[in-house]
């Protein structure tokens, strides 16, 4: 077994001279029973906007503090030790900026071992230890709590999670070993693997408490006082902590391996096999059934070392920084002060997409929203959908009764377009045909105010051409949502030559209030996401036309780590939509994009794909197979992959030369937010650099 006391951590500490250190301040608290509790407060000296983090120097300081407290405990000077955080923040886990910069294999191992060494001292103080989790606690912060003997939780803590798998690593300071032995294997799989893969889902305090991660939960107003009182009762023996899933009560022989087997199959069906971190985490959880801390921590050391020094972790950190930093300061955005207030929204159309818009605007902006359509029957159908969705959210506890009633009252519908007169923002969601959109805008412009913003949700038409009938195109822009509107986080904000800064600033501010990430794009065919998806769908469609077996095509892009195969994606977005995207791009750039009648033909088949129990395509149905071109020059999976990689690299290079977006990073953001591009691939341009496609096609990498 590793003797952490004999490891020299000085190289790691010396390499992190610029770390923002989280200090461990100690004060003695006299409890009502007369006992003394040493209370550690973690505080980096900044406000809540800069959370406490755990870098090498922070760990070293915390370790020294715990050594001093252990000596005091041995001398009988204290009866217990507790740790809490600064206001609203326990800690945000390991300092990712340090982990990324220290990612040599040697430093990675030291980082893993140092975490185990220091945090392990909480369970070896000679007196009981308590974690008073008073706010945000992520990753390593949760592991601090796990190493303590007892844990309390603020019922209003902002977020609790083990996000490591989301970032291409694993909970490597005890989490992968301690969690399953505390709450059981099924729950451990959920919070360590499943939640991170669901767009980094966090736990609410109530959920974390009910799972058994914490022993007591108190309100914010008197959280510390109640935690101290509770700790006193534990120290005095008045409170006996009962845990339903204590190690001796967990069933390990049958339930454990079955849960692991099911989880593995679920992972394979949902994310493929390219991502390393989820499978490595699953291996650790499987091995944790031996309930051997020492062996478990060694296994975590090795796993964390392998993953931190791997390309996928570097790629994940790149993607994480894009999402956390660049997305919050969009490139090319005008000054926020130029944004106009939006106090009423008009949605032209009452179909499914328009109804989703109306619901989102009402729910997020809490302003009146008006929908219109050609006849009252269509309007009523749209309103019925919106009200039904509000009712569902209320039933699931996502909206209070008051909120649900308010949102319903805000959305109205009519055939009388004159009511758009006092709208500050009008967005059309009518049929994707230029003549239809022209007719709508010609009718609407004389009605609305001179300052109202006009937006189009077109996914394929030229925004400038749509606005060619307007007298004031300077207030027009594209505002392209992705389906489902409530879920997909991206909006492509399309600026035409005439769009003024006030309109653009208003669009960016509105997108933010809607809870979306906006990327500004030029008015070019397909904008960003659909232009590149046309390559991801088009080349596999060409391979099918040439006679390649569907199973080969579906596996061909697995190394990229996309959440689904090409035809599974086409099946999801719809064959008519996919065919429309391909036709649009092939019309604009016939020498570079592939369009096929096959997609149009398959659109007329009720169920073109045969699927297994996991919903993955296994082949074409008999009816669909009859419609295929029947080519005689099939491709291998490797050939399809290389073609797609090279075509993407070529197209992105052209897009950057055209100025579709400001930089390669914006293309990466669009695909992460708009197409579910995996974090561990690090954005499409980083991936293409890594596999050599950028240099093969363009002679240089996208990133120096």
C-alpha positions, 0 to 999 in steps of 0.5 A: 500500500502507498505510504503517502507520508513518504512522498515528496510533494515539493515539486508540485507545490513549487510549480504552482507559485501563482495559485490563488490560495484558499486559506484554512482559518481555525477558531475554537468554538465552545459548545453548550456541553462544555466541549471544544470544537475546532472550526476550520473556515476555508476562504480564499479572500475573494467574494462569492464570484471567485469560489474557494478552490483546492490547488497544491498550495491550498492542500499543503496549508490545509494539511499543516492545519490538520496536523496541528489539530491532530496534535491538539486532539492528542493533548486533549485540547479539542473534542472535535474538528469541523470544516466549513466555507466562506459565505455561500461557498464551501469549495468548487473542487480542485483548481482546474487551471492548476490541474491543466497546467501541471498535467505531466504524468509525474505531476498528475500522480502527485496531485492525486496522491496529495489529495488522498494524503491531505483529505485522508487526515480528516478521518485520522484526527483522533477526534470526530470530524464534521463537514458543515457544507454551507454552499456550493460544493463540487468535486474535491469539496464533496470529497472533503466532506466524505472524508469527515466522519459526519456531514451537515448541509445547508438546504439552500446550497447552490450546487452539489456535484461530482463533475469530474467525468464531464471534464474527462477525469474521475473523482480521484480524491476518494469519491469513486471509493467512498460514495458507492460504499456510503449510498450504494452502487446504483445511486453512485453510478447516477451521481458520478457518471450519469449526472455529468453526462447529462450536461453536467447535472447538479444535485439539489440539497434535498436530493443529496440529503435523501441519497444519504450523502449528508446526515443532517440538513438545516436552513440557511438563516441559522445553518452554522448554529444548528450544525454546531448544536447537532455536532455537540449532540453527536459528540455527547452521544445524544444523537446516534447517526443511522445510515441505511446504506452503511457498508455492512448493509450493502448487498455486494455479491449480486446487485453490484455487478448487475448494476455495473453491467447495466451501466456499461451497456447504457453508456455504450448505447448513449455515448459510444466507447470513445470517451475514456473517463466514464468507463474508467469511473465505472471500473473504479465503482465496480472495484469499490465493492471490496470496501478497501479504502487503501486499495481504492485510493491507489486505484484512483491515483492510477486512474487520475494519473492516466486521465490527467495526462491524456489528450481527452482531459486537455480537450475537455479543459479547452471546451470547459473554458470555452463554455465558462469564459468565451460563451459569457463574453461573446465575440463581436457583441456590441456594448450591453448598454445599447440593448433596448428593453423588451417589454412585449414579444410578438411571435408570428405563427402558432405551429410547434416551433412558434409555440415553443418560442412563445413559451420560452419568452413568457417563462424567461422574460415574464413579459406579454407574448402574442402569437398569431396565425392564419386562422383561430383554429391554429392559434387555439391549437398553439395556445393549447400546447403552451398551456399544456406544457406549463401544466406539465412543468407545474405537475413536475414541481418546476413551476409554482401555481402562481408562476404557472398561472402568470405564464399562462396569462402572459401568452395570448393569441389572435388572428388580428396582427394589428396587436403587434403594434406595441411589441418591442420584439417580433420573431417569425416562425412561419414556413421555410419559404422565401415568398412566405416570409416576404409576405409576412414581413411586408404585412408586419413592418407597417404595423410595428413601432419604428424601434421594434426588433425584427427577427427570423428563425430561418435555418437555411435561407439568407437573412438579407434576402428575407429582409430585402422587402423591409424599409428598415432592414437595420433592425433585422437579424437572424435568431436561430434556435435549435430543437427542442427549444427549451433544451438546446442552449445555442442561439445563432445570432445572424448579423446582416450588413445593415443590422445596427448595433442596437438591434444586435445588442438587444438580441444578445441581451435577450438571448442571455435572459432566455438562458441561452448562449449566443454566437454571432455569425455572418449571413452565410448558408447554413450559418455554422451548425447546419453547414457542418452537420451537412458534412457529418450527414452528407458524406455518410449518405454518400457512402450509403448510396455507394453501397456501404452497409449501414452498420459500417456507416453508423460506427464510422464516426465513433472515434469522434465520440458523437452522441449518435451515428450519422443515420441515427442523427438523420432519423432524429432530426427528420429525413425531410429536414435533413434533406432540406439542409443537404439541398440548401448546402449543395445548392449554395456550394455544389462543388463541396456538398453532397445532396441525395434523393435517398433522403427524400425517398426515406422521408416517405417511409414510416420507419426507415430504420430497424433498431435494437432495444437501445434504440440504435439502428441495426439496418434499414427496413425492407421498405427503405432498403428497396429505395436505396441506390444500390451502389457497388463501391462501398467504403470502410469505416476508416475511409468514411471517418477520414473523409468526414474529418478532411471535409470538416477541416476544409469547410471550417478553414473556408468559413473562417476565411469568409468571416462566418464567425470571429475565430475557431473557438466560436465554431467549437462553441456552436457545435458543443451547444448546438450539436452536442459535440462531446467535451472530451473531443474538445471542440471540432477544431481541436479534434481536427488538429489532434487527428492531423486533418487540419494539417492534411487539408490546410497545411496548418493547425487551427490552434498554434 
